[in-house]
Amino acid sequence: MASAHILPSMLIFGPQAELPSDAVMANLRDDLVNNRSLSTLVAAIEDLQQFWTALVDFDPRLNDAQGGKTLNELQYWLHSGQLPDRNRDLPNLLTVPMTVILQITQYARYIAGLELKHPHVHILAELKEAGVQGFCIGFLSAIIIAAARNEAEIGVIAATMLRLAVCIGAYVDKNVGYGESSSPSACIAVRWEDDSVRGREEVDVIVQQFKEVCYSVTTALFRSKANTSLCRHTYQASMTRPV
């Protein structure tokens, strides 16, 4: 049966944000554990305590991050659908990997609802022009979707990205909450309206005067002949394309 859905020409995975409600979290947990293509990701969540032990052995400075307790909460959610004491300020060690888990589970739910055989393959075919874009931690999810050649590989690659997300969250917590103090930082978004490259060049000249600036993402917006907005992208750290 042909699909009644219009497939996307671009996928965007957003940054870390406030976790959804308990009901939504429980619903996504059910999707995760019941999706066979994500079984490798589920196994990786179950194995996070062993991974944390190896990580702390590699870098004992992470002991202060209390990863064993935090990752136990993530595993508790996997078994029960609920996060204990979620009203407190949640550590990045929990929210960063959870962001990846939820985004991949939502994508798996989406393609499962398509009336297609091997829906991920069809999605990749539609993404050849605009690709997959990820902002901040969403970059990890974008890598998973762009690199996976079929549904089964989504879970396999997601398991690796989950462990990377744990590392990122642990070091952010160490530097911000438990470790040495860092210098003040700020996040600035810059927009220019010039349709030529001149606006971008002027911004580059200004930014290059500040040696510690880190480019997060650069997105250009073009218009078609019909004056319909169409997003395409210049080089950026947070963009990947299907392989």
Secondary structure, 3 states (H helix, E strand, C coil): CCCCCCCCCCEEECCCCCCCCHHHHHHHHHHHHHCHHHHHHHHHHHCHHHHHHHHHHHCHHHHHHCHHHHHHHHHHHHHHCCCCCCCCCCCHHHHHHHHHHHHHHHHHHHHHCCCCCCHHHHHHHHCCCCCEEECCCHHHHHHHHHHCCCHHHHHHHHHHHHHHHHHHHHHHHHHHHHCCCCCCCCCCCCCCCCCCCHHHHHHHHHHCCCCCCCCCCCCEEEECCCCCEEEECCCCCCEECCC
